[in-house]
């Protein structure tokens, strides 16, 4: 990626996100464990830096899934409730 024009970076990041979004839960869990172990080594090398970034990219998917589930549950609760009506003027 050296020599990559700054304007291309958003497209590259979105392409990476598209690939990561295709992972199923078991793949995601295995990769998170793998990168967590690499991060635990704690040696400030280029390989360690890449492991940290990969871990947090993958962890972002877990956060996204949690937020999505929360929104879906909130929508279901909101849609299933009967509207709260009150008499304004008798």
C-alpha positions in Angstrom: 0.0 0.0 0.0 3.0 2.3 0.0 2.5 5.0 -2.6 -1.3 4.6 -2.3 -3.0 7.9 -2.9 -4.8 9.2 0.2 -8.1 9.4 -1.7 -8.0 5.6 -2.2 -7.8 4.8 1.5 -11.5 5.0 2.2 -12.2 2.6 -0.7 -9.6 0.2 0.5 -11.0 0.3 4.1 -14.5 -0.3 2.8 -13.3 -3.2 0.7 -11.6 -4.7 3.8 -14.9 -4.2 5.8 -16.8 -6.0 3.1 -14.5 -9.0 3.4 -14.7 -9.0 7.2 -18.5 -8.8 7.1 -18.6 -12.2 5.3 -17.2 -14.0 8.3 -19.5 -16.2 10.2 -19.5 -16.3 14.0 -17.2 -19.3 14.4 -14.6 -17.8 12.0 -14.9 -14.5 13.8 -14.3 -16.1 17.2 -11.4 -18.1 16.0 -9.7 -15.1 14.4 -10.3 -12.9 17.5 -8.7 -15.5 19.6 -5.7 -15.8 17.2 -5.1 -12.1 17.1 -5.7 -11.7 20.9 -2.9 -14.2 21.5 -0.6 -12.3 19.1 -1.4 -9.0 20.8 -0.6 -10.6 24.2 3.0 -11.0 23.2 3.3 -7.3 23.4 6.5 -6.9 21.4 6.3 -3.5 19.6 7.0 -4.9 16.2 5.3 -4.3 12.9 3.7 -7.8 13.2 2.4 -6.9 16.6 1.0 -3.6 15.3 -0.8 -5.4 12.5 -2.2 -7.9 15.0 -3.6 -5.1 17.1 -5.3 -3.4 14.2 -6.7 -6.7 12.9 -8.1 -7.6 16.3 -9.9 -4.3 16.7 -11.2 -4.5 13.2 -12.7 -7.9 13.9 -13.9 -6.8 17.3 -15.8 -3.9 15.5 -17.9 -6.6 13.9 -18.9 -7.9 17.3 -19.8 -4.4 18.4 -21.8 -3.8 15.2 -23.7 -7.1 15.8 -24.5 -6.1 19.4 -25.7 -2.7 18.3 -27.8 -4.2 15.5 -29.4 -6.7 17.8 -30.3 -3.9 20.3 -31.9 -1.8 17.6 -33.9 -4.7 16.2 -35.1 -5.6 19.7 -36.1 -2.0 20.3 -37.9 -1.8 17.0 -39.8 -5.0 17.8 -40.8 -3.7 21.2 -41.9 -0.3 19.7 -43.9 -2.0 16.9 -45.6 -4.5 19.2 -46.8 -2.0 21.8 -50.2 -0.4 21.4 -50.0 3.3 21.1 -50.3 5.3 24.3 -53.5 7.3 23.8 -55.0 9.8 26.2 -58.0 11.9 26.2 -57.0 15.5 25.5 -60.4 17.2 25.7 -63.7 15.8 26.9 
